[in-house]
Amino acid sequence: MKYSHLKQIKDYFSNFQKISAIHRVSDTIVKVAFDRDDEVYFEMQRSNSKIFRCDSYTRSKVYNAPFDVVLSKRFNRANILEVDLVDDDKILRFKTSVASAYKEEITYLQFEFTGKYTNVIIFDEDEIVLEALRHVDIFSSFREVKVGQKLLSVPSAPYTPKEYPIDDVEKFLYDEYQRELDAKLKNLKKQKLLVLNKRLQKLQKLQSMLEDETGLAQEAQTAQLHGNLVLSNLHNIKAYQKKIELQDYDGKLVEIELAKEFSSPSSMAQALFKKSKKAKQKALHLHIERASILSKIEHAKLFIAIVEDAKDMAKLELLFPKQVQAKKLKVSDSIESFWIEGYKVQLGKNEKGNIELLKSAKAKDIWIHMKDRPSAHLIITTDKQNVAEHIIREAAKLCVEFSTAQKDKFLVDYTPRREVTIQSGANVLYNKYKTIEVDVR
């Protein structure tokens, strides 16, 4: 944090008269409510310290460490007597008092934005440390921070800080939070896109390795011919031969290698017949495998586009739910799963995934599909509960985003699964449905 910024923020804090409440909201963030409802957050992470404001910040847990106990006792409903920067350095100090039945108790709250040694220290009028966010022993630093010990001063900064004027401190504090969010979003996007691009490259490699039907048909025909020729010439093949030349049915000479792993020519003939049959079956079903890989490639490309377009962390948290499972469950690679406010949402990546969803969904689960056009099928698992409209709308948006790269307004139908009748494959008929408009522009 820049000294010039901290100096101007210090003047901003001088307008407040009281610390109404104070507590940690995370391991390194302290929330301070000034006066009535002016909430300011102090991020005290080493080498990334800052002060910011935001509309709300979720408290990760209730902290009850000795530091938190003293923090609460000394500064909840405390009067602010003075706000200073110590020795013209990046150390912000609040002098406070709490009136008790016996006497006025003076306590100092010191936020040190000093890079590696960033800390929050609580001490009394005699500069005796009462508690600290981080205790520092004499072996870790020249300056010991230990309960019951006198707090030494920090050496003066060996440079003259530059001035960076702030037009509106309050706006700066809100912007500081947004800058932090933007940086986190950028980094998280980078991580997730790296994973997704690797997945896409793997699928594209599988696609490039697929054999073609013509080659497989030729392989099947050749193996069948060689098997027949070997079988019909068993009496002419010697045990020691490695190669044989036989005439095919058109009188042409065909050279066949006799593999060592076969104990006899007849067993080799049977292996050639099996090879021919396998090649025929593979050629017959190759279009299914190709279509499956192509659909997964398209799904991966849409997923990448959605992540690139994500405007906030909430979107990424939706797209990449935390894997919290008590036991390992078999997960289909043709289905993508998400969670929206506790509701499980599953989306088919391809026809196979759509069919699996239709078959596994319960009667009261919500089925979602784009209106009058091909799209992914989506199921919201309801557990027989009523689903709020905003949940359905968010799920419908996912259905659109994973069905088309086009940015426009679209109509999406939804209805309980019991109203959907499977015709063939993933083709369905449905009635008693509702339609909503989804804008993905």
C-alpha positions as CSV (number, residue, x, y, z in Angstrom):
1,M,0.0,0.0,0.0
2,K,1.3,3.4,-0.9
3,Y,2.2,5.8,1.9
4,S,0.6,8.8,0.0
5,H,-2.7,6.8,-0.2
6,L,-2.5,5.8,3.5
7,K,-1.9,9.5,4.5
8,Q,-5.1,10.6,2.8
9,I,-7.1,7.6,4.2
10,K,-5.9,8.6,7.6
11,D,-7.5,12.0,7.2
12,Y,-10.7,10.2,6.1
13,F,-10.7,8.1,9.3
14,S,-10.2,11.3,11.3
15,N,-13.9,12.2,10.5
16,F,-15.1,9.2,12.5
17,Q,-15.7,9.4,16.3
18,K,-16.3,5.8,17.3
19,I,-15.5,2.2,16.5
20,S,-18.9,0.6,16.8
21,A,-17.8,-3.0,16.2
22,I,-14.6,-4.8,15.1
23,H,-13.8,-8.5,14.3
24,R,-12.0,-10.6,11.8
25,V,-13.9,-11.9,8.8
26,S,-11.1,-14.0,7.5
27,D,-7.6,-15.1,8.6
28,T,-6.1,-11.8,7.5
29,I,-9.0,-9.3,7.1
30,V,-10.3,-7.2,10.0
31,K,-13.6,-5.5,9.6
32,V,-14.1,-2.2,11.4
33,A,-17.5,-0.6,11.7
34,F,-17.1,3.2,12.3
35,D,-19.8,5.3,13.9
36,R,-23.0,3.6,12.9
37,D,-22.6,1.7,9.6
38,D,-19.4,2.9,7.9
39,E,-17.8,-0.5,7.4
40,V,-14.1,-0.6,6.4
41,Y,-12.0,-3.7,5.8
42,F,-8.3,-4.0,6.5
43,E,-6.6,-6.7,4.5
44,M,-3.4,-7.5,6.4
45,Q,-1.9,-10.2,4.1
46,R,1.8,-10.0,3.9
47,S,3.0,-8.1,0.8
48,N,-0.6,-7.6,-0.3
49,S,-2.0,-5.4,2.4
50,K,-4.7,-2.8,1.6
51,I,-7.8,-1.0,3.0
52,F,-11.1,-1.3,1.1
53,R,-14.8,-0.9,1.3
54,C,-17.6,-3.1,-0.2
55,D,-21.3,-3.6,0.1
56,S,-20.9,-6.9,2.0
57,Y,-18.1,-9.4,2.8
58,T,-19.0,-12.9,4.0
59,R,-17.5,-13.8,7.3
60,S,-15.7,-17.1,6.8
61,K,-16.0,-18.2,10.5
62,V,-16.1,-16.8,14.0
63,Y,-12.6,-16.3,15.4
64,N,-11.9,-16.8,19.1
65,A,-8.2,-16.6,19.3
66,P,-6.6,-14.5,22.1
67,F,-6.1,-11.7,19.6
68,D,-9.8,-11.7,18.7
69,V,-10.8,-11.7,22.3
70,V,-8.7,-8.6,23.1
71,L,-9.7,-6.9,19.9
72,S,-13.4,-7.2,20.9
73,K,-12.9,-6.3,24.5
74,R,-10.8,-3.2,23.8
75,F,-12.3,-1.7,20.7
76,N,-16.1,-2.6,20.5
77,R,-17.9,0.6,21.2
78,A,-14.6,2.5,21.7
79,N,-14.2,6.2,21.2
80,I,-11.6,7.4,18.7
81,L,-9.3,10.0,20.4
82,E,-6.7,10.3,17.6
83,V,-5.7,8.8,14.3
84,D,-2.0,9.1,13.2
85,L,0.6,7.8,10.9
86,V,3.6,6.8,13.0
87,D,6.9,8.4,12.1
88,D,5.7,9.3,8.6
89,D,5.6,5.6,7.8
90,K,3.0,3.1,6.6
91,I,1.8,2.5,10.1
92,L,-1.8,3.6,10.9
93,R,-2.5,4.1,14.7
94,F,-5.8,4.6,16.4
95,K,-5.8,5.9,19.9
96,T,-9.1,4.8,21.6
97,S,-10.8,4.9,24.9
98,V,-13.5,2.8,26.6
99,A,-15.1,4.3,29.7
100,S,-15.6,1.7,32.5
101,A,-17.1,2.0,35.9
102,Y,-13.6,2.6,37.3
103,K,-11.6,4.6,34.8
104,E,-11.0,5.5,31.2
105,E,-9.0,2.8,29.5
106,I,-6.7,3.9,26.7
107,T,-5.7,1.4,24.1
108,Y,-3.9,1.7,20.7
109,L,-4.8,-0.2,17.6
110,Q,-1.9,-0.2,15.1
111,F,-2.2,-1.4,11.5
112,E,1.3,-1.9,10.0
113,F,1.4,-2.0,6.2
114,T,5.1,-2.8,6.1
115,G,5.4,-5.6,3.5
116,K,6.9,-8.7,5.0
117,Y,6.2,-7.5,8.5
118,T,2.6,-6.5,8.0
119,N,0.8,-6.8,11.3
120,V,-2.0,-5.6,13.6
121,I,-0.8,-4.8,17.1
122,I,-2.8,-3.9,20.2
123,F,-0.9,-2.1,23.0
124,D,-1.6,0.0,26.1
125,E,-0.4,3.5,27.1
126,D,2.9,2.1,28.3
127,E,3.4,0.6,24.8
128,I,3.2,-2.9,26.2
129,V,1.9,-5.4,23.7
130,L,-1.5,-6.8,24.7
131,E,-2.0,-8.9,21.6
132,A,-1.1,-9.1,17.9
133,L,-2.3,-10.7,14.7
134,R,1.2,-12.1,14.3
135,H,3.6,-12.7,17.1
136,V,7.2,-12.1,16.1
137,D,10.2,-13.5,18.0
138,I,13.7,-12.0,18.2
139,F,15.0,-14.7,15.9
140,S,12.6,-13.7,13.1
141,S,13.1,-10.0,13.2
142,F,15.1,-7.2,14.9
143,R,11.7,-6.1,16.4
144,E,10.1,-8.5,18.8
145,V,6.3,-8.5,18.9
146,K,5.3,-10.4,22.0
147,V,2.6,-10.2,24.6
148,G,3.9,-8.4,27.7
149,Q,6.9,-6.9,25.9
150,K,7.4,-3.2,25.1
151,L,6.8,-2.5,21.4
152,L,9.9,-1.0,19.7
153,S,9.6,1.6,17.0
154,V,10.1,0.8,13.3
155,P,13.2,2.4,11.7
156,S,12.4,5.3,9.4
157,A,11.8,4.5,5.7
158,P,15.0,5.1,3.7
159,Y,13.3,7.0,0.9
160,T,11.0,10.0,0.3
161,P,7.6,8.7,-0.8
162,K,5.9,10.2,-3.9
163,E,2.5,11.9,-3.7
164,Y,-0.5,10.2,-5.4
165,P,-3.5,12.4,-4.8
166,I,-6.9,10.8,-4.3
167,D,-10.0,12.8,-5.5
168,D,-12.5,10.8,-3.5
169,V,-11.2,8.6,-0.7
170,E,-14.5,6.7,-0.2
171,K,-14.7,5.9,-4.0
172,F,-11.0,4.9,-3.9
173,L,-11.7,2.4,-1.1
174,Y,-14.6,0.8,-3.0
175,D,-12.5,0.8,-6.2
176,E,-9.7,-0.9,-4.3
177,Y,-12.0,-3.8,-3.5
178,Q,-13.1,-4.0,-7.2
179,R,-9.5,-4.0,-8.3
180,E,-8.8,-6.9,-6.0
181,L,-11.8,-8.8,-7.4
182,D,-10.7,-8.1,-10.9
183,A,-7.2,-9.4,-10.2
184,K,-8.6,-12.6,-8.6
185,L,-11.0,-13.1,-11.5
186,K,-8.2,-12.7,-14.0
187,N,-6.0,-15.2,-12.2
188,L,-8.8,-17.7,-11.7
189,K,-9.9,-17.4,-15.4
190,K,-6.3,-18.1,-16.4
191,Q,-6.1,-21.2,-14.3
192,K,-9.5,-22.6,-15.5
193,L,-8.8,-21.8,-19.1
194,L,-5.5,-23.7,-18.9
195,V,-7.4,-26.8,-17.7
196,L,-10.2,-26.4,-20.3
197,N,-7.7,-25.9,-23.2
198,K,-5.8,-29.0,-22.2
199,R,-9.1,-30.9,-22.2
200,L,-9.9,-29.5,-25.6
201,Q,-6.4,-30.4,-27.0
202,K,-6.8,-33.9,-25.7
203,L,-10.2,-34.3,-27.5
204,Q,-8.8,-32.8,-30.7
205,K,-5.9,-35.3,-30.5
206,L,-8.4,-38.2,-30.1
207,Q,-10.3,-36.9,-33.1
208,S,-7.1,-36.8,-35.2
209,M,-6.3,-40.3,-34.2
210,L,-9.6,-41.7,-35.4
211,E,-9.3,-44.2,-38.3
212,D,-11.5,-43.8,-41.3
213,E,-14.2,-46.2,-42.5
214,T,-12.6,-46.9,-45.8
215,G,-9.3,-48.0,-44.2
216,L,-11.1,-50.2,-41.7
217,A,-13.2,-51.8,-44.5
218,Q,-10.0,-52.5,-46.5
219,E,-8.4,-53.9,-43.3
220,A,-11.4,-56.2,-42.7
221,Q,-11.4,-57.4,-46.3
222,T,-7.7,-58.1,-46.4
223,A,-7.8,-60.0,-43.0
224,Q,-10.8,-62.1,-44.2
225,L,-9.0,-63.0,-47.5
226,H,-5.8,-63.9,-45.7
227,G,-7.7,-66.1,-43.2
228,N,-9.5,-67.9,-46.0
229,L,-6.3,-68.5,-48.0
230,V,-4.4,-69.8,-44.9
231,L,-7.3,-72.1,-44.0
232,S,-7.6,-73.5,-47.5
233,N,-3.8,-74.2,-47.8
234,L,-3.1,-75.7,-44.4
235,H,-1.6,-78.9,-46.0
236,N,0.9,-76.8,-48.0
237,I,2.2,-74.7,-45.0
238,K,5.3,-76.0,-43.2
239,A,5.8,-75.5,-39.5
240,Y,9.1,-73.7,-40.0
241,Q,7.9,-71.2,-42.6
242,K,7.8,-67.5,-41.7
243,K,6.3,-66.3,-44.9
244,I,4.1,-68.0,-47.5
245,E,3.0,-67.0,-51.0
246,L,-0.4,-68.1,-52.0
247,Q,-2.6,-67.5,-55.0
248,D,-5.9,-65.6,-54.3
249,Y,-9.1,-66.4,-56.0
250,D,-8.1,-64.2,-59.0
251,G,-4.8,-66.1,-59.5
252,K,-2.7,-63.3,-58.0
253,L,0.2,-64.1,-55.6
254,V,-0.4,-62.9,-52.0
255,E,2.4,-62.9,-49.5
256,I,1.4,-63.6,-45.9
257,E,3.6,-63.4,-42.8
258,L,3.1,-66.2,-40.3
259,A,3.2,-64.7,-36.8
260,K,5.3,-66.5,-34.2
261,E,2.7,-66.3,-31.4
262,F,0.4,-68.7,-33.2
263,S,1.0,-72.4,-32.5
264,S,-0.4,-73.5,-35.8
265,P,-1.6,-72.0,-39.2
266,S,-5.2,-72.9,-38.3
267,S,-5.0,-70.8,-35.1
268,M,-3.6,-67.9,-37.2
269,A,-6.4,-68.2,-39.6
270,Q,-8.9,-67.9,-36.8
271,A,-7.1,-64.8,-35.5
272,L,-7.3,-63.2,-38.9
273,F,-11.1,-63.9,-39.0
274,K,-11.4,-62.2,-35.6
275,K,-9.3,-59.2,-36.8
276,S,-11.6,-58.9,-39.8
277,K,-14.8,-59.0,-37.7
278,K,-13.4,-56.5,-35.2
279,A,-12.4,-54.1,-38.1
280,K,-15.9,-54.4,-39.6
281,Q,-17.6,-53.6,-36.2
282,K,-15.3,-50.7,-35.6
283,A,-16.0,-49.3,-39.1
284,L,-19.8,-49.8,-38.4
285,H,-19.7,-47.8,-35.1
286,L,-17.0,-45.3,-36.0
287,H,-19.5,-42.6,-36.8
288,I,-20.9,-42.8,-33.3
289,E,-17.5,-42.4,-31.7
290,R,-16.7,-39.5,-34.1
291,A,-20.0,-37.8,-33.3
292,S,-19.4,-38.2,-29.6
293,I,-15.9,-36.7,-29.7
294,L,-17.1,-33.8,-32.0
295,S,-20.0,-33.0,-29.5
296,K,-17.5,-33.0,-26.6
297,I,-15.2,-30.7,-28.6
298,E,-18.0,-28.3,-29.2
299,H,-19.0,-28.4,-25.5
300,A,-15.4,-27.7,-24.5
301,K,-15.3,-24.7,-26.9
302,L,-18.5,-23.3,-25.5
303,F,-17.2,-23.8,-21.9
304,I,-14.1,-21.9,-22.8
305,A,-16.1,-19.0,-24.3
306,I,-18.4,-18.9,-21.2
307,V,-15.3,-18.7,-18.9
308,E,-13.7,-16.0,-21.1
309,D,-17.0,-14.0,-20.9
310,A,-17.4,-14.4,-17.1
311,K,-17.8,-11.0,-15.4
312,D,-17.5,-12.0,-11.7
313,M,-16.3,-14.7,-9.4
314,A,-19.8,-16.0,-8.7
315,K,-20.0,-17.2,-12.4
316,L,-16.8,-19.1,-12.1
317,E,-17.9,-20.6,-8.8
318,L,-21.0,-21.8,-10.5
319,L,-19.1,-23.3,-13.5
320,F,-16.5,-25.0,-11.2
321,P,-18.3,-26.2,-8.1
322,K,-16.1,-27.5,-5.3
323,Q,-15.8,-31.3,-5.2
324,V,-17.3,-32.2,-1.8
325,Q,-18.4,-35.8,-1.8
326,A,-18.6,-38.2,1.1
327,K,-18.1,-41.1,-1.2
328,K,-16.9,-41.6,-4.8
329,L,-19.8,-41.7,-7.2
330,K,-19.6,-42.8,-10.8
331,V,-19.8,-39.7,-13.0
332,S,-20.6,-39.8,-16.7
333,D,-18.2,-38.0,-19.0
334,S,-21.2,-37.0,-21.1
335,I,-22.8,-34.9,-18.3
336,E,-21.6,-31.6,-16.8
337,S,-22.7,-30.9,-13.2
338,F,-23.2,-27.5,-11.5
339,W,-24.7,-26.3,-8.2
340,I,-27.0,-23.2,-8.0
341,E,-27.8,-22.2,-4.4
342,G,-27.8,-25.9,-3.3
343,Y,-29.7,-27.3,-6.3
344,K,-27.9,-29.8,-8.4
345,V,-28.0,-28.9,-12.1
346,Q,-26.9,-31.4,-14.7
347,L,-26.4,-30.7,-18.4
348,G,-25.9,-33.1,-21.3
349,K,-22.7,-32.6,-23.3
350,N,-24.0,-34.6,-26.2
351,E,-26.9,-36.9,-27.2
352,K,-25.6,-39.7,-24.9
353,G,-25.6,-37.3,-21.9
354,N,-29.1,-36.0,-22.8
355,I,-30.5,-39.5,-22.9
356,E,-28.8,-40.4,-19.6
357,L,-30.4,-37.3,-18.0
358,L,-33.8,-38.1,-19.3
359,K,-33.7,-41.6,-18.0
360,S,-32.3,-40.8,-14.6
361,A,-34.4,-37.7,-13.7
362,K,-37.2,-38.0,-11.2
363,A,-40.8,-37.0,-12.1
364,K,-40.7,-33.7,-10.1
365,D,-37.3,-32.7,-11.4
366,I,-37.3,-29.7,-13.7
367,W,-36.4,-30.3,-17.4
368,I,-35.1,-27.3,-19.4
369,H,-34.6,-27.0,-23.2
370,M,-34.3,-24.1,-25.7
371,K,-37.6,-23.5,-27.5
372,D,-38.0,-24.8,-31.1
373,R,-34.3,-25.4,-31.7
374,P,-31.6,-28.0,-30.9
375,S,-30.0,-27.6,-27.5
376,A,-28.5,-29.3,-24.5
377,H,-31.0,-30.9,-22.1
378,L,-30.8,-29.7,-18.5
379,I,-32.2,-31.2,-15.4
380,I,-32.6,-29.4,-12.0
381,T,-32.8,-32.0,-9.2
382,T,-35.6,-30.7,-6.9
383,D,-35.9,-33.4,-4.3
384,K,-39.6,-32.7,-4.5
385,Q,-39.1,-29.1,-3.4
386,N,-40.5,-26.0,-5.2
387,V,-37.7,-24.2,-7.2
388,A,-37.6,-20.4,-7.1
389,E,-37.9,-18.7,-10.5
390,H,-34.4,-17.1,-10.2
391,I,-32.9,-20.6,-9.9
392,I,-34.7,-21.7,-13.1
393,R,-33.6,-18.6,-14.9
394,E,-30.0,-19.1,-13.9
395,A,-30.2,-22.8,-15.1
396,A,-31.9,-21.7,-18.3
397,K,-29.0,-19.3,-19.0
398,L,-26.5,-22.2,-18.6
399,C,-28.7,-24.2,-21.1
400,V,-28.4,-21.4,-23.7
401,E,-24.7,-20.8,-23.1
402,F,-23.8,-24.5,-23.5
403,S,-26.0,-24.8,-26.6
404,T,-25.0,-21.8,-28.8
405,A,-22.1,-19.4,-29.1
406,Q,-24.5,-16.7,-30.4
407,K,-25.1,-13.7,-28.1
408,D,-28.8,-12.8,-28.2
409,K,-32.1,-13.2,-26.5
410,F,-33.6,-16.7,-26.6
411,L,-36.8,-18.4,-25.4
412,V,-36.3,-21.4,-23.1
413,D,-39.0,-23.9,-22.1
414,Y,-39.2,-25.7,-18.8
415,T,-41.5,-28.3,-17.2
416,P,-41.4,-31.1,-14.7
417,R,-39.8,-34.3,-16.1
418,R,-43.1,-36.2,-15.8
419,E,-44.5,-34.0,-18.6
420,V,-41.7,-35.0,-21.0
421,T,-42.2,-38.1,-23.3
422,I,-39.2,-39.6,-25.0
423,Q,-39.8,-40.4,-28.7
424,S,-36.4,-41.7,-29.8
425,G,-32.9,-41.1,-28.5
426,A,-33.0,-37.5,-27.0
427,N,-36.0,-36.4,-29.1
428,V,-39.0,-35.6,-26.9
429,L,-42.5,-34.3,-26.8
430,Y,-43.7,-32.2,-23.8
431,N,-46.7,-30.2,-22.6
432,K,-47.9,-28.0,-19.7
433,Y,-44.7,-26.1,-20.0
434,K,-43.7,-22.5,-19.2
435,T,-41.4,-20.3,-21.3
436,I,-38.9,-17.6,-20.2
437,E,-36.7,-15.3,-22.1
438,V,-33.0,-15.5,-21.5
439,D,-30.6,-12.7,-22.6
440,V,-27.0,-13.7,-22.9
441,R,-25.7,-10.6,-24.7
